[in-house]
Amino acid sequence: MARFTFRLPDIGEGIAEAEIVAWHVAVGDRVEEDQNLADMMTDKATVEMESPVSGTIVEVAGEVGEMVPIGAALVVIETEAAEAAEAVGSDEVAEQIEAENPGVEEVVAPAQAQAQAPAPAPEKVATQSVPPVAAPHPGPLGGEREAQADSVSREHRALASPAVRARAKELGVDLSQVRAAEGDRIRHADLDAYLRYGSAQGYTSDVPRAWADESVRVIGMRRRIAENMAAAKRNIPHFTYVDEIDVTALEAMRGDLNAHRGDRPKLTLLPFLIVAMCRTLPDFPMLNARYDDEAGVVTRSGRVHCGMATQTPAGLTVPVIRDAQDRNVWQLAAEITRLAEAARAGTIRSEEMGGGTITVTSLGPLGGIATTPVINRPEVAIVGPNKIVERPVFRGDDIVRAKLMNLSISCDHRVVDGWDAASFVQALRTYLETPVLLFAS
């Protein structure tokens, strides 16, 4: 018997350490060659660590959430080979692992990797028959039964609508104890007054008022999100500009296009907004940029690589639509759908998760009056469309219905001035309020 030390290999350029987000083995487990040992998260992706040998696990590096430096021992495996040599140098180990275990699979969502872990066997629960509770034998006087019957009778006599009766029953309130403010009919306001002032003994409800505290470790993707958001707010002096845009004509055009879309994806507002941004950004190059604050260099991009904030079971991710300036609304809609589905399923590739030049974030149907989005560092701007609402507006001397939407933009005040941000939104307004311009050459 011999021991083989599997050290964490170099799993990415510039990566000094990785976080343990899931263990698939424990001390004492038997593993086979190429079996998944653990999931390690780098800055952008989760990497599955596969065993280069078969044997029994005798040591593991640490617990979920701990960081492991590149070259440090990840697991120690007791092998049956007589000549198994213990790995000592990280370079030699990296070469050995690369030769014996070529290629690793990268995913984004650690929740998916954790879901693949073998589930514990269900415990057998002994069942025990419970004898039925015998009904109380009525006493000779029947005083308690008479009191209950009298209470039910008085509640039945109380005048109230079926809705009030249903609400009182749900809250466990005896309507015979509630007094009507006007006349003999009990209304919702009377029930509210009773609950607020007149119920000396309180009332019972099936809805729990409290629940158990729960401590949740911030690890994996949630830790990365926390670190990135903290770094963005710590290093970037944000400012947010919000303006109202009339999207009545745009919504009418979107409805017409969707009615004749055939087998193409359904159009949301986002493809139109991205097309408008691509038409506008050449005149505002400072917004389509990345700022290296350590080097003091702003790189203005000649292409629009549009980040798309996407909520997933593992947390917020930002896949990137490459070369958005070369895509029409149908192509953008298809790419938005593809990237969102891949991000939520945890199958998105690491190269689709970086290199953005500007980001769009939207709460979709949840909407909101206005947002102050956090910039996706090292970008310098993020655009956020908000909820579309229908309101009356003046057009000349007439009052008409209009569909209005607030559009938010947050910018890095170190390199973007407020005038530039406001001018950019006003240029977007022209395209969104006159959507035919989006399709003009």
N, C-alpha and C positions, 0 to 999 in steps of 0.2 A: 504494500500500500504506500502511496505517496500523496503529497499535497500539491495542488496547483493553485497559485494565486492569480486571479483574474483582475488585472488593474484597469481602471477606467481609461479607455483609449482617447486619443485626440479626435473628437467628434465634430469639429468645426473650426474654421480659421478664426483665430483670435479668441477662442473659448478657453478660459482658464479653469472653470469649474462648472459643475452641473448639479441640478437638484434632484433628489430622489422623490419621484411623484407616485410610484407604485412598486411594491415588491410582489413578484409572482412566485417566489420561493421563500422558504424559511429554513432555519438550522435543522438539520436532520432529514430534509427532503432529498429524495433521489431525483437527479436531473439527467437528461440525455443531451447529447451533443445537438447544438442549434436550438435548444429549448430557451424560451424567453425567461430571463432572470429578473429584470427590473426595467422600469421606464425612467429615463433620465431626461430632464428638461433643460434645454439651453435657452438662450435669449428668445428664440423664435419658434422652436419646435421640440417635440418630444421624440426621443430616440430609444428604440427597443434594444436592450443589451442581451445578446444571445450567448449561451454557453459554448465555448470552444471545445469542451471535453465533457465526457460523461462521468458521473460520480455522485458523491453525497456532499451536501452543503454542510460545512462545519463552522463557518464564520460569515457574517454579513457586515457591511460597512457602517450602517446606522439606520435610523428610523426615517419614515416618510417625512419630507420637509427639510431634511438636512442637506447641506452642500458637500459635495465630494470633489476634491481637486483632480485635475487631469493627471494620470499616472499613479493615483492612490489606489490601494487595494479596495476592490468593490465586493468580491466574494472570495472565499477560500474553499476549494473543492477537493475532497479526498477521492483520489482516483484509484483504480485497480491496476493501472499500468505500473510495472516495476521500475521503469526508467523515467517516470514523469518528473521533470525538473521544475523547481519553483522559479517563477518569473521574478526578476529583480529590477531591471531598468525599464522605465516607461517607454523609451524609444524602441528597445528590443521587443517589449510586449506589444507595442502598437504594430510593429512589423509582423510579429507572430500572429496577432489577431487578424490583421488585414489579410495575411496569407491563408489562414485557416477558416476565417469567417468573413468572406468578402461581402460588402454591401449591408447597409442597415436601412430599415424602413422608417421614414419620418412621418409623423402625424402632428396635428396641432392640438387637439383637445385631449388633456390628460384624463378627463372623465371617461372617455371611451376606453382608454387603456385600463382604467380601474374597473370598468364594467366587464372587461374580458377576464378578470381574475376569477379563479374557480370559486364558486359559491359554496359556503359550508353546508354540510349535509343537514337537512332539517331534523330537529330534535323530535323525538316521539313524546307526545303529550298524553299522559294518562287521563282517560275520561272517567268521570264518576257520575253516576246517576244521582239526581237530587230529588228527594221525595217532594211531592206537591205540598204546598202549605195549606193546612186545613183552614177552612173558613171559620171565623170566630162564632162561637155559639151565642145566640142572642140571650141576654139576661132576661130575667122575668119582668123587669121594669121597662127594658128597651129604651132607656133614656138617651143613650148615645145615638142609636139609630133614628130616634125621633128628631134629635137636634140636627143630624145630617140631612134628613129629609126636609126639615124646615128650611135649612140653608139653601138646598137645591131649589125648593119651591120659591123662595124669595128671589133667587138669582133668575129663575125662569120668568118671574113676574116683572123684573127690571126691563124697561123699554130700551132697546138698543138695536142698531142695524146689524145685519150678519157680519159685516166687516169688523165692527167694534167687538162683537162677541168672539170672533175668531182671534182677534188680537189679544183680548183679555185671557182667552184660554191658553194661548201660546205663552203669555207672561205669567200664568198661574194666578190671576187676579179674580177674586170673587166679586162679581158685578153688584151683588147685594150690598157691598160695603162702599160703593161709589155713589156719590151724590151728583145729581144733574144741576148745572148752573142755571139753566133755563128750562122750565117745564119739567116733564117727567122723563124725557128721552135722554139717555146717556150718549154723549158724543166722544170723539177722540180727544178733544181738549179736556173733557172731564176726566178721562182715563189718565191723561198726562198729568193733570193736577193732582190726582190721587197718588200716582207714582212718585211725584216730586215732593208733596207735602203731607198727604193724608195717610200714607202707609207706615204706621209706627213700627210694625214688625217686618217691613220690607216685603219683597215678593220673590218668588222662585222663577227661574228661567232655565230652559234647556240649553241655552247658549252659554258656553264657559266664559267666565270673566278673566281668567288667567290661565297660563300654561307654564310648563316647566322651563327653566333657564337652560340654555344650550351653549356650550363652548365649541367653536369651530375653528380649527387651525387654518391660517391663511397660508396656503401652499400652492404649488403648481401654477396654473394659469392665473388664478386670483392673486397670487403674490406678484407675478410679473405685471399684471394690470396695476396693482397698488404702487409698485415701484415706478412704473412709467408715468402714471398720473402725478405722483408726488414730485418726480423729477421735472415734469412739464410745468407744474404750478410753481415749483421752487426756482426754476431757472428762467421762465418766460414771463415777462410782464404783459399779461393779457389785457386786451380791451375788446369789448363787444359792441357792435353796431346792429340795430334792428330797424327794418323799414317794412311798410305794408305794401303789398303788391296785389293788383286786381288780376286774378287768374280766370276770370269768367270765360274769355275767348279760348284760353288754353285748355280748360276743362271740356269745353264744347268740342274742340278739335280732338282731344284725347278720346272722348266718347265715340266720335265718328270713326277714328282709326281702329279702335278696339272692336267696333261693330263689323269691321271688314278685315280683321286680322288673319282669318283663316287658321292655319296651324302654327302661326307665329306666337310668341309669348305675349301675355297681356301687358299693356303699357301702364306703368304707374307714372307719377310725377317725376321721379328721379332721372329717367333717361332724357327728358326734355331739359331739366335743370343742368345736367352734365353737358349736353350739347350747347346750351347757352353759355356755360362757363368756358367751354373750349373756344367758342367764338369770341369771347370777351378777354380772356387771359393774355393774348398777344399784346394787347394795349396796356396790360398791368403785369409786367413780367416779375415784379417784386413779390407778387402774391403766389406765383407758381414757382416756389423756390424752397431750398433747404439751407439752413443756417448752421454752420459749424462754429459754435461760439468759442470753442477752445482755440481754433485757428484764426477766428475772426474773419471768416470767408462766407459770403452768401453765393450759392450756386443757383443761378436762374436757369430753369430747365426749358429747353426748346420743344419738349413734348409734355403732354398732360398725362401723368400716371396718377389716376384718381383713386385715392383710398375710399373705402366704403365701410363705415362702421357697422358691424354686424353682431347682433346678440346671439350667443350660442349657449348650450347647457354648461359649458366650462367658463363662460364669461365673455366679455367684449373682445372681439378680434377685428382687425382692419385688413381684409384682403384688398388687393390693388388691381384696378382695371388698367391694363397696359395700353398705351397709345390710344387713349379715349378720343383724341382729336381726329382719328381716322375712322371712327365708327358712327353709324347712323343710329336713330332711336331704337330700331328693331334689334340691331346687333348689340347695343348697350343693354337692352332689356334681357336678352339671352345671356349675356355675360354676367349681369347682376344676379340673375337666377342661378346660374351655374356656380358662381363663387359663394353665394349665400348657402346653397345646399351643401357644398363641399365643406364649408366652414362648420356648419352645424353637425355634419356627419363625422367630422374629424379626419377627412380624407384630403384636405387641401394641402398642396405642396408648399414647402418652406419658401421657395422662390416666388410664390404668389403672395407672400405676406410682407414684403418690404420694398423700399425704393419709391414710395409714393411722393408726389410733389405737392398735392393739396388733397384734402379729405372732405367728404360729404357725410353728414350724420343726420338721420331722420328717425323719429319715433313711430313713423308709419301711422296706423289707425289710432294710436294713443294720442298723437298730436301734442298740443300744448300751445299756449298763447305766445310764448317766446322762450328761447333757450340761450344759455351762455356756454356753448360747448368748449371743452378743453382741447387745446391744440395737440396734434399728434407729432410730437417732437421727433426729428429736427425740422419738420415742416413749419411754415410760418403762418398758415391760415387754415381755417376749417369753416365750412358753410353748413347751415342747418335750416332746412325748410320746416315750417311749423304747420299747425292744423289749419285746414281750409274751412272757413265759416261763411255762411250766407247772411248778408246784412243789407239793409236799405242804404243807398248812397245817392247823393245829388249828382245828376248829370245835366248841366245847364239848369233849366227851371224844373226839370222832372226828377222824381224820386223813383229809382229802379232797383231791382234786385241785383246784387253783385256777389261773386264768390271772391273772398279776400283771404290772403295768407301773409303772415309775417315771415320775413326771411332774416335769419341771424347770421352774422359772420364774426368770428373771433380771430384776432390777429396778434402777432408778436410785435409789440410796440417798439422793440429795439430796431427793427428794420422796415416796419410798415407804419405809415402815418395815418391818422384818422381820415384825412381828406381822401387818401387813396382808397381806403376801404369803402367809404361812402360813395365815391365815384364809381367804384367797381359794382356795387349793388345797384346803383342807378342805371348803369349800362346793362346789367342783367334784367332790370325791370323792363327795358325797351324790348328785349327779346321775349320775355315771359308774357307781357301784356299785348304784344303783337306777334303771336307765335308763328305766323306765316314766314317771318324773317328767318326762322330757324331752318327753313328748307330752301331759302334763297341762296344762290351761289355767291 
